[in-house]
Amino acid sequence: MRLIVACFAIFCAIYLILEPKAQPETLASFEEVLSASLSEANYIQQVECMATNIYHEARQESVLGQRAVAFVVLNRVASADFPSTVCDVVYQSEMVPHWKTKKPIPKRNRCQFSWYCDGKSDKIANMPLYFQIEEIAKDVMKGYGEIYDPTLGSTYYHANYVSPNWRHLKRMVRIDQHIFYKEK
């Protein structure tokens, strides 16, 4: 049974990647969402923020699951309800002063993406995997608005082992160990 499920998941992932479908007209390309004048350095920084987020949120997921996390970030960038850059979306959090330095730091467990303020190290431990994820980040960012969004426009997700009270959101799809939602 596991083999059948695994084969089906692989088939779906390949189909979704190789047979992209058009996005709704309301979505624009990544460059249009941020601005027409992205500098190369800014683009590289945005890719690094995206890849770091995918690495920490979905490194154990399939390529489809990793792409889904990237789409949630870009769907947020495209939304007026969230910050307007990938890095600002990824690092969005409630800030508090550090007890010693008084410099602002993210408040524990009060971030949009849990890895950023969970108190654990954010060091990338598997660089070969990170470089693969970086390519996924580039592909999704370059094709955003033109390639199929497997999250169907979701701006939220959580792991399947937690149960947040998100009654204001509509469940869209489950991919690997994440469940994706968007506003009703």
C-alpha positions, 0 to 999 in steps of 0.5 A: 500500500505504501508503494502505491501511495508513494508512486501516486505522489511521485506521479502527481508531483511530476504531472504538476511540475511538467504540466503547469496550468495557468494561474488566475489573472490576478496573480502577477510574476514575481518581478511584477509583484516586487517591482520592475527594478529588482537589483541582482543583489536584492534578487539573490537575497530574496532567493536566499530568504525563500530557500532558507524558509523552504529548508527549515519548513519542508526539507523532509517533504517532496519537491512538490511539498517544497514548492508548495511552501514557496507558493505560500510565501509568494502568495503572501507577497502578492497579498495586501495583507502581508509584507511585500518582499519574500524576506519580509514575509519569511521574517515577519514576527512580533519583536521584543527587546533582547534582555541584555542588548535591548536590540529587537529580536523575534518573540519566541513562538510568535513568528509566521514561520515557526523555525525563525523563533522556536529557539533552535539553531537556524544553521543550514546543516545539509548544504547539498540539500540547501542548494537543491532547495535554492534551485526550487526557490528560483524556479518558483519565483521566476515562474510565479503567476505562470506555473501551476500553484499546487496550494490553489492560492493558499497563504497559510499552512500547518503541519498535519499533527497540529490543529490550529483554530483557523475557522476564518480560513478555507482548507484547500489541499494537503501536500505531504505533511502540510495542510494549506488554507486561504481566506474564505 
